[in-house]
Amino acid sequence: MAETWQSWLQPGETLLWQGAPLPGVHGWGKIIGMALFGLPFQIAGVTFLLVGLWQMADATKLGDFGLGLFFTVFSLPFAAVGVFLVFGQAYAAKTAHRATCYALSNRAAYIAKSGRTHSLESYPILRETALGLEKHRHADTVWFHVRTEKDSDGDRSTTRISFDNIAEGDEVYRLLRSIQIGTT
């Protein structure tokens, strides 16, 4: 992987660290909350799907078959959203480590993501860059960029860009601080 990162670095830029999120599911609270939110969608979607299929199988008139077909087609988006929220969140969290790579150079932090599309994000580390380290039970999060945006109503939202669920949080945070003060 170091050869791959080197092709993206500028002349004079040195790779200091590279990593990826730890395998496994992190953030069970959010996943359980989304699953609980999606459960009614899944129950309603599957119920209407079964009612529609039963109506179509038991239909003696074209109108009854049409009603069953309507229920079946109407239920599919609800069932799909429910299944995604109940099961898809945990699957996506479990496989996130395969699609994300992190790197830190003496000038910037990089996040590469692959999947259906590939992306590479670069965040320069400056003296005024806000940094943070969040220690969790099994993995750490080191954030190095804060973005504040206004929506159409004038409300502000803050997004932290970070290396999520990494094992070397202390080391990466120390490297970021040394970049910031110019000792690296």
N, C-alpha and C positions, 0 to 999 in steps of 0.2 A: 504494500500500500504506500510506502514511503516514496517509491518512484512515481506513483500517480500524483501524490501531493506535490512533489517537486516540479512537475510540469505546470502547475498552477501558480507557483510562487514567483514573485518578481525577483530580478537580480539583486543579490545582497540579502534576500530574505531567507531565514533559516528555520527549518521545521524543528520545534522544540518538543512537541507532544502530539500523539494521535491516539484516538480511542473510539469507542462506540458505547451506546447504552448497554447496560448489563442485560442479559437475557432474563426473561420472566416478566410477570405482571407487577407493575408498580402503580400505586395510587388506587387501591381497591375501593376507597370511599367514593370516588367519582364514578367508577365503573358500576358499583352497586346502585348508586343514585340514578344513573342513566338506565340501568336494567329495570329498576322499579318504575321509572317514568315510562319505559317502553312496554311494560307488562300489559297494561290495559289495551294498548294498540294491538299487541299480539293476540290477546284473548279475543278481542272483538273481531279482528281480521280472520282468525282461524274459525271462530264461530260462524261468521257470515259465509265463509268459504264452504264449510260443511253444510250449512243450510242451503246454499245455492246448489251444491252438487246433489244433495238429497232431492231438492226441488226438481232439478233437471232429470234425475234418474226416475223419479216418480211421476213425471209429467204425462198427462194424457191429452192435453191440448197444447197447441203452439204457444198460447199466451202463458201457460204455466212454465213451459220450457224457457221462454224469453225472460220471465221473472227470475228463474233459477240462474240463467246466464248473467243477468244483471247483477244479482247478489254475488256471484262468483267473481266477475270482473271488478265490481266495486270493492270487494274485500281484499284483493291482491295488494294494493299499495299499503293498506293498514297492516296486513300480515307481514309484508316485507320490512316495513319500518320497525315493527315490533320485534321481529327476529333479529334485525341488525342491532337494535338498542339492547336487547336482552343478551344476545350471544356474540354479536360482532365486535362490540367494544373490547371485551376480554381478549378475543382473538387478535384484534389489531394491536392491542397493548403487548400481547405475548410475542408478536412477530416484529415489533418496531425496531428491535436491535439489528435485524437483518438488512433494513433499508436505510439506516442512518449511520454516517461516519462523522467524526469530529477531528479537527486538527487545530493546533495552535502554533503560530510562527512567532518570530520576534517582532512582528508588526501587526498581525491580525488574527482573529479567530475565524475558522471556517466550519460550515455545516454543509455536508453533502447528503442529499437524499435521492434514493432511487426507488423505482416502482414503475407505474405506467409512464411517468415522466421523470426526468432527472433534473436536479437543480443543485446549484452551488451558491451558497450565500457567504459573503465576506464582511466582517465587521472589524474596522480598524480599532486598535487599542491605543487610546490617547491618554494624556495625563488627566483629563477631566472625565474619562469614562467611568460610569458607575459600575461597581463590582459587588458581587455578593456570593456567599457560600451558604447553602442550606444543607445541613447534615440530617440525613434520614437514617432509619434503622439499617437498611441494607445497601443503600446507594446515596450518592450526593448529587446535588445540583449546583452548578457554578454559573451564575448569570453575569453577563458582561456588556449588555446593551439594553437600554430602556427606551421604549418608543411610546410617546403619548400622542394620542390622536383625538380629534373632535369629531363627533358624528353630526348628522344634519340637525339635530336638536340642540347642539351646543354642549352636549355632555362629553366629558373627557373619559377616555379609557387608556389604561396603561398596560403595555405588553412587555414582558421581560424575555429577552432572547438568551438562551442558556444551553450549556451542555447538560442534558438531563440524564439522571440515573447512571452516573459514572462511579467507578470504584476509587479513582484517584483524585477525589475532590480537593483534598488539602494541597496536594502537589500542584494541581492545575491552578488553584487560587494563588499559591505562592508565585508561580510563573507569571501569572497575569499581573500581580503586584510589582514584580521585578521589571516587567516590560513597561509598566506605567511610570515607574520612577527612573527608568533608564539604566538599570544595572544589568540587563540582559542584552 
